Amino acid sequence: AMATRSSGSPRTQASRGNSCRNILTKIRQGQITGAGLTRGSQFPVALLEDRDKRAQWQGIPVLLRRLHESSHPNSDLSKIHSIVTELSSLLSMEAMSFVTEERKTPQESASPNTYTFVLFGGVDLFVEILMRPTLTVQGDLPICNDDLIKDCLSVLYNCCICTEGVTKSLAAREDFVMFLFTLMSNKKVFLQTATLIEDILSVRKEIIQLEEIPNLANLVQSFNQQQLANFCRILSVTISEPDVGVDDKHTLLARSTQQKTSTCPSRAENNQVTLVNIPSFIERLCKLATRKVTEAAGASARLELEDWHSWLDNALVMDALMQLAIEEAEQSSTESSDESSLSSSPLRHRLPQSMKIVHEIMYKVEVLYVLCVLLMGRQRNQVHRMLAEFKLIPGLNDLFDKLIWRRQTSGHVLHRQNQNCDCSPEISFKIQFLRLLQSFSDHHENKYLLLSGQELNELSDIYLNANIIEMEALNNTDRNLVCDGKKGLLTRLISVMKKEPIDSSFRFWQARAVESFLRGMPSYADQVFLLRRGMLEHILYCIIDSGCKSHDVLQSYFDLLGELMKFNIDAFKRFNKYVNTEEKFQMFLTQINSSLVDSNMLVRCIVLSLDHFESQTKDMKVVEVFSECRFLSYMAQVENRLSFLFRLTSIVNVQTLTQENVSCLNTSLVILMLARRRGKLPFYLSALQEKEYAEKYPGCLLNNFHNLLRFWQHHYLNKDKDSTCLENSSCIPFTYWKETVSVLLGSGRSSRCAIATYIDEAYRDLDRDFLEL
């Protein structure tokens, strides 16, 4: 008997072990191939219960079996809900743990219940339950109640958080994604639906087409203001081009190749058009962006926004915010366009004032981002007209001191346009605000809406006193749409910019926003307006005396300084007054020479200004400043201009050209265009040849420059916007740009203005395809 038991027991254990492995193998195969066992309901209850104790499945497979058996079209939804609730409780704590512990990647050991749920087909079953009403035309089927829908959505979201692959599998189901958008019309489940949609869209390889969403316009118009703000989080994924990262797709050559293969508007561009055409959409975003935070009566414990990570992780606070969202959703039928909805909720008054501010700021971040993207899209002029009409800029001006820049914020790092940002809401809000100002002002006459009526009068007086004809854009500005009060938004920005800590990366975005006001055709009055507010001295302090080391911040200050000084003799006089010692000037040159990619726009502006002033020898003011200014004297020496040209033509090539460094190529072209005007082009090309031989690299520099100019033709002759920017910023007709490039690329060996003439036959390499370079 003992022998029988001892020999039988291992076989029995092995059989059970193999059975377990066989079942799990079949489940996996079923999920991969679509054939075989795919769900716990296909296994005998006795087997599931037997294995449950050993595998510690917490009864999840049995619950899923019961749920599957109970969830036929005419089933008792109350019975279904009780099972869903039980499953939800088993999974919710794992999701909460994942979030609060800030884990980056899902781990099966940390979320065993969720993994078991997914393994036994729980995700597909819950999707079926949610979508069952859409799978039949019969109208007499039981309707899922809101609480059941909420719990199903929460479980699916928890699975997305805790297990790999679930989000992508849901994203691949186009029918389910579209169904989720229709669920957003239900105010009671809006928040849970929006959260799941955002997670799903973030992993989709292809951007969803907004026009394919059923009744999109009606859906958006049905949202209250808070829901619209939350919807903007979803929209941000659908209207932004996919981030191409930092690889070679960022190069202009790669972009050019991509544009050749794809001539149609992208999905993101189509989605932008769809949104702009939704009635009242832009108007409502403007109201959201500019509405005030209701001041609470009675002092609450002050909670600084730098502590947002700690209190957002508090479940009670999150529940309070969630409840607030639900209460506000219930008021949608009576909500007006002002901020009354923010103040009418009883819960609103029980939240600390700083939490109310964060709540509103988080909305505004999303809204400003969407407006910023639309401003940079193909409907830019249409969007501009709407933003002006709905008084976005005056509204933001009213919020500036009390909300946008109510205090200085420090301790963050610089994030570029497409980078993910984990900054606090207040920091993100400031960055989005500055990006919006930059996009709004850049090469557009509506930039004058950033000023007040009094400041517009100041500009007119500057033109009058200088005996210069007022710019048409200034004259055409509708005074009813500008900022109220004495100070406009631009002046307020300059004030905080001058107070910003020297190591703050806000300086980058601030300088970009101010510079965008000056871009385009140089405006003497615009420059003087900023000079009167100490802008030039502040920039020079930051470059020379502050010890600033950030390349990004320095680049933005060099660009702003160039726009501020271009063709403006008063600016050069102020420059000379500040840079009044040789030591300061050498420090200034050191900063310029430390990175020409960062400073070349300033070099270009000085070269252009030098050429401009040399034609005004009868103006005694110009002659006086010209003789005293160290910078002009330095640039007037041809050997110094040649030194810049050598470096500018050697630090980039066709394969490394990007939107960031293509300015180096254009600056070198400006130097050569001005030389051509004066009949000195052969001298400059000969100097480049001598430099090659001195460096013992004959042909290297000129071959590279020749290829760069070939790509220049390929790039700019097909882009109207870029060519207009080049013409306006340099005051050199684009026809002259094209002519100069054609002359430089001339093939005749006898031409003294062609690059090929200066490359010996043995070193010539001019006709290779760009992709082979």
C-alpha positions in Angstrom: 0.0 0.0 0.0 2.8 2.3 0.9 4.5 1.5 -2.5 1.3 2.2 -4.3 0.8 5.5 -2.6 4.4 6.6 -3.1 4.4 5.7 -6.7 1.0 7.1 -7.4 1.4 10.4 -5.7 4.1 11.9 -7.9 2.2 10.8 -11.0 -0.9 12.6 -9.7 1.1 15.7 -8.9 2.8 15.7 -12.2 -0.5 15.2 -14.0 -2.0 18.2 -12.1 1.1 20.3 -12.8 1.0 19.4 -16.5 -2.7 20.1 -16.5 -2.0 23.6 -15.1 0.7 24.2 -17.6 -1.3 22.9 -20.5 -4.3 25.2 -19.6 -2.1 28.3 -19.2 -0.4 27.4 -22.5 -3.7 27.1 -24.2 -4.9 30.4 -22.8 -1.8 32.2 -24.1 -2.0 30.5 -27.5 -5.7 31.5 -27.7 -4.9 35.1 -27.0 -2.2 35.1 -29.6 -3.8 33.1 -32.4 -7.5 33.7 -31.7 -8.2 30.0 -31.6 -8.5 27.8 -28.5 -9.3 28.7 -24.9 -9.5 32.5 -24.4 -11.6 33.0 -21.3 -12.1 31.6 -17.9 -15.7 30.8 -18.6 -14.5 27.9 -20.8 -13.0 26.0 -17.8 -15.0 23.9 -15.3 -15.8 25.7 -12.1 -14.3 22.8 -10.1 -11.0 23.2 -11.9 -10.9 26.9 -11.4 -11.7 26.7 -7.7 -9.1 23.9 -7.2 -6.4 25.9 -8.8 -7.5 29.2 -7.3 -6.2 28.4 -3.8 -2.8 27.3 -5.0 -2.3 30.1 -7.6 -3.8 32.8 -5.4 -6.1 34.1 -8.1 -8.4 35.6 -5.5 -11.5 34.0 -7.1 -11.1 36.3 -10.2 -11.4 33.5 -12.9 -14.6 32.2 -11.2 -16.0 35.7 -11.0 -15.3 36.2 -14.7 -17.0 32.9 -15.5 -20.1 34.0 -13.5 -20.0 37.4 -15.2 -19.8 35.9 -18.7 -22.8 33.6 -17.9 -24.8 36.5 -16.5 -24.0 39.1 -19.2 -26.2 37.9 -22.1 -28.3 40.6 -23.9 -31.3 40.2 -21.6 -29.5 39.6 -18.4 -30.2 41.2 -15.0 -27.9 44.2 -15.0 -28.0 44.5 -11.1 -26.5 41.0 -10.9 -23.8 42.0 -13.4 -23.0 45.2 -11.5 -22.5 43.3 -8.2 -19.9 41.1 -9.9 -18.2 44.1 -11.6 -18.1 45.9 -8.3 -16.4 42.9 -6.6 -13.8 42.6 -9.4 -13.2 46.4 -9.3 -12.4 46.2 -5.6 -9.8 43.5 -6.2 -8.1 45.6 -8.9 -8.4 49.2 -7.6 -5.9 48.9 -4.8 -3.2 47.7 -7.2 -3.8 50.7 -9.5 -3.7 53.1 -6.6 -0.4 51.5 -5.4 1.1 51.8 -8.8 0.3 55.5 -9.0 1.2 56.5 -5.4 4.5 54.6 -5.6 5.3 56.3 -8.9 6.4 53.1 -10.6 7.5 53.6 -14.2 6.8 50.2 -15.7 4.1 47.5 -14.9 5.3 44.4 -13.0 3.3 41.2 -12.7 4.6 40.6 -9.2 3.2 44.0 -8.1 -0.2 43.6 -9.7 -1.1 39.9 -9.6 -4.9 40.4 -9.5 -4.8 42.7 -12.5 -2.6 40.2 -14.5 -5.0 37.4 -13.6 -8.0 39.5 -14.7 -6.3 40.2 -18.1 -5.1 36.6 -18.5 -8.6 35.2 -18.1 -10.1 37.5 -20.7 -11.5 40.2 -18.4 -10.7 43.1 -20.7 -12.5 41.7 -23.7 -15.5 40.8 -21.5 -15.8 44.3 -20.1 -15.5 45.8 -23.5 -18.3 43.5 -24.7 -20.5 44.6 -21.7 -20.0 48.2 -22.4 -20.6 47.9 -26.2 -23.5 45.4 -26.1 -26.1 48.2 -26.6 -24.4 49.1 -29.9 -24.4 45.5 -31.3 -28.2 45.2 -31.9 -30.9 47.4 -33.4 -33.5 46.3 -30.8 -34.6 49.0 -28.5 -36.0 46.9 -25.7 -32.6 45.7 -24.3 -31.7 46.7 -20.7 -29.6 49.9 -20.6 -26.4 50.0 -18.6 -26.8 52.3 -15.7 -24.2 55.0 -15.1 -22.6 53.4 -12.1 -22.0 50.1 -14.0 -20.4 52.0 -16.9 -18.2 54.0 -14.5 -17.0 50.8 -12.8 -16.3 49.1 -16.1 -14.3 52.1 -17.4 -12.4 52.3 -14.1 -11.4 48.6 -14.3 -10.3 49.0 -17.9 -8.2 52.0 -16.9 -6.7 50.2 -14.0 -5.7 47.4 -16.4 -4.0 49.9 -18.7 -2.0 51.3 -15.8 -0.9 48.0 -14.3 -0.3 45.6 -17.2 1.6 45.9 -20.4 -0.1 45.7 -23.8 -3.7 46.4 -22.6 -3.7 50.0 -23.7 -2.3 49.2 -27.1 -4.8 46.4 -27.6 -7.7 48.7 -26.8 -6.2 51.4 -29.1 -6.2 49.0 -32.0 -10.0 48.6 -31.7 -11.3 51.4 -33.8 -14.9 50.6 -32.9 -14.2 50.8 -29.2 -12.4 54.1 -29.5 -15.3 55.6 -31.4 -17.7 54.2 -28.9 -15.9 55.8 -26.0 -16.3 59.2 -27.7 -20.1 58.7 -27.8 -20.0 57.9 -24.1 -18.6 61.4 -23.4 -22.1 62.8 -24.1 -23.1 61.2 -20.8 -22.2 63.8 -18.1 -22.2 61.2 -15.3 -19.4 59.1 -16.9 -17.5 61.9 -18.7 -14.5 62.0 -16.4 -13.9 58.3 -16.5 -14.4 58.1 -20.2 -12.1 61.0 -20.9 -9.3 59.5 -18.8 -9.4 56.2 -20.6 -9.5 57.9 -24.0 -6.5 60.0 -23.2 -4.5 57.0 -22.2 -5.5 55.0 -25.3 -4.8 57.8 -27.8 -1.4 58.4 -26.3 -0.2 55.0 -27.5 -1.9 54.8 -30.9 0.6 54.8 -33.8 -1.8 56.7 -36.0 -3.6 59.8 -35.0 -7.4 59.4 -34.9 -9.5 61.4 -37.4 -11.8 63.7 -35.5 -14.2 64.0 -38.4 -15.0 60.3 -38.1 -16.4 60.8 -34.5 -20.2 60.6 -34.8 -21.8 64.0 -34.3 -18.6 65.6 -33.1 -19.9 69.2 -33.3 -23.0 68.4 -31.3 -20.9 66.5 -28.8 -18.4 69.4 -28.2 -21.3 71.9 -28.0 -22.9 69.8 -25.3 -19.9 70.0 -23.0 -19.9 72.5 -20.1 -16.8 74.6 -19.7 -15.0 72.2 -17.4 -15.7 69.3 -19.7 -14.4 71.3 -22.7 -11.2 72.0 -20.8 -10.7 68.3 -20.0 -11.6 67.5 -23.6 -8.6 69.7 -24.7 -6.3 67.2 -23.1 -7.6 64.6 -25.6 -7.5 67.1 -28.4 -3.8 67.9 -27.8 -2.9 64.4 -28.9 -5.0 64.7 -32.1 -3.8 68.0 -33.4 -0.1 67.7 -32.7 2.3 66.1 -35.2 3.9 63.0 -33.7 7.2 63.9 -31.9 10.0 62.8 -34.2 12.5 62.7 -31.3 16.1 63.8 -31.7 17.2 61.5 -34.5 17.8 62.3 -38.1 14.1 62.8 -38.8 14.6 66.3 -37.3 16.9 67.2 -40.1 15.6 69.4 -43.0 16.8 66.8 -45.5 14.7 64.1 -43.8 11.7 66.4 -43.6 12.1 67.2 -47.2 12.2 63.6 -48.2 9.1 62.9 -46.1 7.2 65.8 -47.7 8.0 64.4 -51.1 6.3 61.1 -50.2 3.3 62.7 -48.5 1.8 65.7 -50.3 -1.6 65.5 -48.6 -2.3 67.3 -45.3 -1.5 65.2 -42.3 -4.2 63.8 -39.9 -3.2 66.4 -37.3 -3.7 69.2 -39.9 -7.1 67.8 -40.9 -8.1 67.7 -37.2 -7.1 71.3 -36.7 -9.5 72.3 -39.6 -12.2 70.2 -38.1 -12.0 71.9 -34.7 -11.8 75.5 -36.1 -15.0 74.8 -38.0 -17.0 73.7 -35.0 -19.3 76.6 -34.1 -18.3 78.6 -31.0 -15.4 76.3 -30.3 -12.7 79.0 -30.4 -14.9 81.5 -28.6 -15.5 79.1 -25.7 -11.7 78.3 -25.5 -11.0 82.1 -25.2 -13.5 82.4 -22.3 -12.0 79.4 -20.6 -8.5 80.9 -21.0 -9.5 84.2 -19.6 -12.0 83.4 -16.9 -11.1 84.5 -13.3 -10.7 82.3 -10.3 -13.3 83.3 -7.8 -11.8 84.7 -4.7 -12.9 82.7 -1.6 -14.2 84.4 1.5 -12.3 83.5 4.6 -8.7 82.5 4.9 -7.7 78.9 4.3 -4.4 77.2 5.1 -2.0 78.3 2.4 -0.7 75.5 0.2 2.1 76.4 -2.0 2.0 75.0 -5.5 5.5 73.6 -5.3 4.0 71.0 -3.0 1.5 69.9 -5.6 3.0 66.4 -6.0 2.4 65.5 -2.4 -1.2 66.7 -2.1 -2.2 65.4 -5.5 -1.1 61.9 -4.4 -3.5 62.2 -1.5 -6.5 60.0 -2.3 -8.9 62.3 -0.3 -7.9 65.3 -2.3 -8.2 63.5 -5.6 -11.7 62.3 -4.5 -12.6 65.9 -3.7 -11.5 67.1 -7.1 -13.3 64.3 -8.8 -16.5 65.0 -6.8 -16.1 68.7 -7.7 -15.9 67.7 -11.4 -19.1 65.6 -11.1 -21.0 68.4 -9.3 -20.0 70.9 -11.9 -21.0 68.5 -14.7 -24.5 68.3 -13.1 -24.9 72.1 -13.4 -24.1 72.2 -17.1 -27.7 72.9 -18.0 -27.7 76.2 -16.1 -24.0 77.2 -16.7 -23.3 80.5 -18.3 -20.1 81.5 -20.1 -18.6 83.3 -17.1 -17.1 81.9 -14.0 -20.3 81.4 -12.1 -20.0 77.6 -12.4 -16.7 77.8 -10.5 -18.3 79.5 -7.5 -21.7 77.9 -7.3 -20.6 74.4 -6.0 -20.7 74.1 -2.2 -17.7 71.9 -2.4 -15.8 74.6 -4.2 -15.9 76.8 -1.0 -14.6 74.0 1.1 -11.5 73.6 -1.0 -8.4 75.7 -0.1 -8.0 78.7 -2.3 -4.6 77.5 -3.6 -6.3 74.2 -4.6 -8.9 76.2 -6.5 -6.1 78.1 -8.3 -4.4 74.9 -9.3 -7.7 73.4 -10.5 -8.2 76.4 -12.8 -4.6 76.5 -13.9 -4.6 72.9 -14.9 -7.6 73.7 -17.2 -5.9 76.7 -18.7 -2.7 74.8 -19.5 -4.7 72.5 -21.8 -6.7 75.3 -23.4 -3.6 77.4 -24.1 -1.8 74.5 -25.7 -4.7 73.8 -28.1 -4.9 77.5 -29.0 -1.2 77.7 -29.5 -1.2 74.7 -31.9 -4.1 76.2 -33.9 -2.2 79.5 -34.2 0.7 77.7 -35.8 -1.5 75.7 -38.2 -2.8 76.3 -41.7 -5.8 78.2 -40.4 -3.6 80.7 -38.7 -5.2 83.9 -40.1 -8.7 82.6 -39.4 -7.8 81.7 -35.8 -6.1 85.1 -35.4 -9.2 86.9 -36.3 -11.3 84.8 -33.8 -8.8 85.3 -31.0 -8.8 89.1 -31.6 -12.6 89.2 -31.9 -13.1 87.3 -28.6 -10.5 89.4 -26.8 -8.2 86.7 -25.7 -5.2 89.1 -25.2 -7.0 91.7 -23.1 -8.4 88.8 -21.0 -5.0 87.4 -20.4 -3.7 90.9 -19.6 -6.3 91.1 -16.8 -5.2 87.8 -15.4 -1.4 88.5 -15.6 -0.7 89.8 -12.1 -3.3 87.9 -10.2 -2.9 84.5 -11.7 -0.3 84.0 -14.6 2.6 85.7 -12.9 1.4 86.2 -9.4 4.8 85.3 -8.0 8.2 84.0 -9.2 8.6 80.3 -9.7 12.0 78.6 -9.7 13.6 75.2 -9.7 12.7 73.8 -13.1 14.5 72.8 -16.2 14.0 74.0 -19.8 11.5 71.9 -21.9 11.4 72.5 -25.6 8.2 72.5 -27.7 7.6 68.8 -28.1 9.2 67.5 -24.9 7.1 65.8 -22.2 7.0 68.0 -19.1 6.4 66.8 -15.5 6.6 70.4 -14.1 4.0 71.7 -11.6 0.8 73.1 -13.1 1.9 76.7 -12.4 5.2 76.2 -14.3 3.5 74.5 -17.2 0.9 77.3 -17.3 3.6 80.0 -17.6 5.4 78.2 -20.3 2.2 77.7 -22.3 1.3 81.3 -21.8 4.7 82.4 -23.2 4.5 80.0 -26.1 1.0 81.4 -27.0 2.4 85.0 -26.9 5.2 84.0 -29.2 2.9 82.3 -31.7 0.5 85.2 -31.5 3.0 87.9 -32.3 5.2 86.1 -34.8 5.1 87.8 -38.2 1.5 89.0 -37.7 0.0 92.5 -37.5 -2.2 91.5 -34.6 0.9 91.8 -32.4 -0.2 95.3 -31.5 -3.1 93.9 -29.6 -0.5 93.2 -26.9 -0.4 96.9 -26.2 -2.8 99.3 -24.5 -4.4 102.3 -26.2 -2.0 104.6 -24.4 1.0 102.5 -25.6 -0.3 102.6 -29.2 -0.3 106.4 -28.9 3.3 106.3 -27.7 4.2 104.3 -30.9 2.5 106.9 -33.1 4.4 109.7 -31.3 7.7 107.9 -31.9 7.0 107.7 -35.6 5.9 111.4 -35.7 9.0 112.6 -33.8 11.3 110.6 -36.0 9.5 111.9 -39.2 8.8 108.3 -40.3 5.6 107.1 -41.9 3.6 105.0 -39.4 3.4 101.3 -40.3 0.1 100.3 -41.8 -0.4 97.4 -39.3 -0.3 99.9 -36.4 -2.7 102.3 -38.1 -5.1 99.4 -38.8 -5.2 98.1 -35.2 -8.8 98.1 -33.8 -8.5 100.1 -30.5 -11.5 98.3 -29.1 -9.6 95.0 -29.1 -6.4 96.1 -27.4 -5.4 95.7 -23.7 -7.3 97.8 -21.1 -5.5 100.2 -18.7 -2.1 101.8 -18.9 0.0 98.6 -19.3 -0.4 96.1 -22.0 0.6 92.4 -21.9 4.0 93.1 -23.6 5.0 95.7 -21.0 3.9 93.4 -18.1 6.0 90.6 -19.6 9.1 92.9 -19.9 8.7 93.9 -16.2 8.7 90.3 -14.9 11.5 89.3 -17.4 13.8 91.9 -15.8 13.1 90.5 -12.3 13.5 86.9 -13.3 16.3 85.0 -11.4 19.3 84.7 -13.7 19.3 80.9 -13.7 15.6 80.7 -14.6 14.8 79.0 -17.9 11.7 81.1 -18.1 14.2 83.6 -19.6 14.3 81.5 -22.7 10.6 81.7 -23.3 10.3 85.3 -22.2 13.0 86.4 -24.7 11.3 84.3 -27.5 8.0 86.0 -26.8 9.4 89.5 -26.8 11.6 88.8 -29.9 8.5 87.6 -31.8 7.0 91.1 -31.4 10.0 92.5 -33.3 10.2 89.9 -36.0 9.4 90.7 -39.6 10.0 94.0 -41.3 12.1 96.1 -38.9 10.0 98.7 -37.1 11.9 101.7 -35.7 9.1 102.6 -33.3 8.7 99.0 -32.0 12.5 99.0 -31.2 12.4 102.4 -29.5 9.4 101.3 -27.4 11.5 98.4 -26.0 14.7 100.5 -25.7 12.8 103.0 -23.5 11.9 100.2 -21.2 15.6 99.2 -20.6 15.5 96.1 -22.7 18.9 96.5 -24.4 20.7 97.1 -21.1 19.0 94.2 -19.5 20.0 91.8 -22.3 23.7 93.0 -22.3 23.8 92.5 -18.5 22.6 88.9 -18.9 25.1 88.2 -21.7 28.1 89.9 -20.2 27.8 90.4 -16.5 25.3 87.8 -15.1 27.4 84.7 -15.5 24.6 83.0 -17.5 25.8 79.6 -18.9 22.7 78.3 -20.6 23.1 78.0 -24.3 19.3 78.1 -24.8 18.9 81.3 -22.8 21.9 82.9 -24.4 20.7 82.0 -27.9 17.3 83.6 -27.2 19.0 86.8 -25.9 21.3 87.0 -28.9 18.3 86.7 -31.2 16.4 89.4 -29.3 19.4 91.7 -29.2 19.8 91.4 -33.0 16.2 92.3 -33.7 16.4 95.2 -31.2 19.6 96.7 -32.8 18.9 96.0 -36.5 19.3 99.3 -38.5 18.7 101.3 -35.3 21.4 103.8 -34.6 19.9 104.7 -31.2 20.3 101.1 -30.1 24.0 101.1 -31.2 24.5 104.3 -29.2 23.0 102.6 -26.1 25.1 99.5 -26.8 28.3 101.6 -26.8 27.3 103.3 -23.6 26.9 100.0 -21.8 29.9 98.2 -23.4 32.2 101.1 -22.5 35.4 99.2 -21.8 37.6 96.9 -23.8 37.2 94.2 -21.1 33.4 94.2 -21.5 33.7 94.1 -25.3 36.0 91.1 -25.2 33.7 89.3 -22.8 30.9 90.0 -25.2 32.9 88.7 -28.2 33.8 85.6 -26.1 30.1 84.8 -25.6 29.4 85.3 -29.3 32.3 83.1 -30.4 31.5 80.4 -27.9 28.7 79.1 -30.1 28.0 80.6 -33.5 24.9 78.4 -33.8 23.5 80.4 -30.9 24.8 83.9 -31.9 24.8 83.9 -35.7 21.5 85.8 -35.9 23.1 88.7 -34.0 26.1 88.5 -36.3 23.7 88.7 -39.3 21.9 91.8 -37.9 25.1 93.6 -37.2 26.5 92.9 -40.7 23.2 94.1 -42.3 23.2 97.2 -40.0 26.8 98.0 -40.9 26.0 97.9 -44.6 23.0 100.1 -44.0 24.9 102.7 -42.0 27.8 102.8 -44.5 25.3 104.3 -47.0 24.3 107.1 -44.6 27.6 109.0 -44.4 25.8 112.3 -44.6 24.0 111.7 -41.3 26.2 113.2 -38.6 24.5 111.1 -35.8 25.3 107.9 -37.7 28.9 109.1 -38.4 29.4 109.8 -34.7 28.1 106.5 -33.4 29.9 104.6 -36.2 33.2 106.1 -35.1 32.6 105.3 -31.4 30.9 101.9 -31.4 33.3 99.0 -30.8 31.0 96.5 -32.3 30.6 98.3 -35.6 34.3 99.0 -35.9 35.1 95.4 -35.2 32.6 94.1 -37.9 33.8 96.8 -40.4 37.2 95.0 -40.6 36.9 92.6 -43.5 39.2 90.0 -41.8 36.6 89.7 -39.0 33.7 89.2 -41.4 35.8 86.6 -43.2 36.5 84.8 -39.9 32.8 84.5 -39.2 32.2 83.3 -42.8 34.8 80.6 -42.5 33.2 79.2 -39.4 29.6 79.5 -40.5 30.2 77.6 -43.7 32.1 74.8 -41.9 29.9 74.1 -38.8 27.0 72.6 -40.8 26.5 70.3 -43.7 23.4 69.0 -45.6 23.0 66.0 -43.4 23.1 68.0 -40.2 20.9 71.0 -41.2 18.0 71.5 -38.9 15.5 74.3 -38.2 17.9 75.3 -35.4 21.1 75.7 -37.4 20.0 76.5 -40.9 20.3 80.2 -39.9 24.1 79.7 -40.1 23.8 79.0 -43.8 21.5 82.0 -44.3 23.9 84.3 -42.3 26.8 83.2 -44.5 24.7 84.0 -47.5 23.9 87.5 -46.2 27.6 88.2 -45.9 28.2 87.1 -49.5 25.2 88.9 -50.8 26.4 92.2 -49.4 29.9 91.4 -50.8 28.3 90.8 -54.2 26.5 94.2 -54.0 29.9 95.9 -53.6 31.6 93.8 -56.3 33.7 91.9 -53.7 32.3 88.4 -54.1 35.4 87.0 -55.9 37.6 88.4 -53.1 35.6 86.5 -50.5 35.6 83.2 -52.5 39.3 83.5 -53.0 39.7 84.0 -49.2 37.7 80.8 -48.6 40.0 78.9 -51.0 43.1 80.3 -49.2 41.7 79.2 -45.9 41.2 75.7 -47.2 44.8 75.4 -48.3 46.1 77.0 -45.1 44.2 74.3 -43.1 45.5 71.6 -45.6 42.0 70.6 -46.6 41.7 71.8 -50.2 38.1 71.6 -51.5 36.6 70.5 -48.3 35.0 73.8 -47.2 33.9 75.0 -50.7 32.5 71.5 -51.7 30.4 71.6 -48.5 29.2 75.1 -49.1 28.3 74.2 -52.7 26.2 71.3 -51.5 24.6 73.5 -48.9 23.5 76.0 -51.5 22.1 73.3 -53.7 20.0 72.1 -50.8 19.1 75.8 -50.1 17.5 76.0 -53.5 15.7 72.7 -53.0 14.4 73.8 -49.6 13.5 77.5 -50.0 12.2 77.7 -53.6 9.3 75.6 -52.6 8.3 77.3 -49.4 6.6 80.7 -49.6 6.6 81.3 -45.9 10.3 80.8 -45.4 11.2 83.0 -48.3 9.0 85.8 -47.0 10.6 85.6 -43.6 14.1 85.9 -45.2 13.1 88.9 -47.2 11.4 90.7 -44.4 14.0 90.2 -41.8 17.0 91.2 -44.1 15.3 93.8 -46.2 16.9 92.1 -49.2 14.5 91.1 -52.0 14.2 87.4 -52.2 14.9 87.6 -55.9 18.4 88.8 -55.0 18.8 85.8 -52.6 17.9 83.5 -55.5 20.2 85.3 -58.0 23.1 85.2 -55.6 22.7 81.5 -55.0 22.4 80.8 -58.7 25.6 82.8 -59.4 27.5 81.0 -56.7 26.4 77.6 -58.1 27.3 78.7 -61.7 29.0 76.0 -63.7 31.1 78.2 -66.0 34.9 77.8 -65.2 35.4 81.4 -66.3 33.0 82.9 -63.8 34.8 84.6 -60.9 31.7 84.5 -58.8 31.1 80.7 -59.0 32.2 78.4 -56.2 33.4 75.8 -58.7 36.0 78.1 -60.1 37.8 78.0 -56.8 38.0 74.3 -56.4 40.8 72.5 -58.2 39.6 69.6 -60.4 41.3 67.0 -58.3 39.2 68.0 -55.2 35.9 68.8 -56.9 32.9 66.8 -55.6 29.8 68.9 -56.5 27.1 66.7 -58.1 26.5 63.9 -55.7 23.0 63.2 -54.5 22.1 64.6 -51.1 21.3 61.2 -49.7 24.8 60.0 -50.6 26.5 62.9 -48.8 
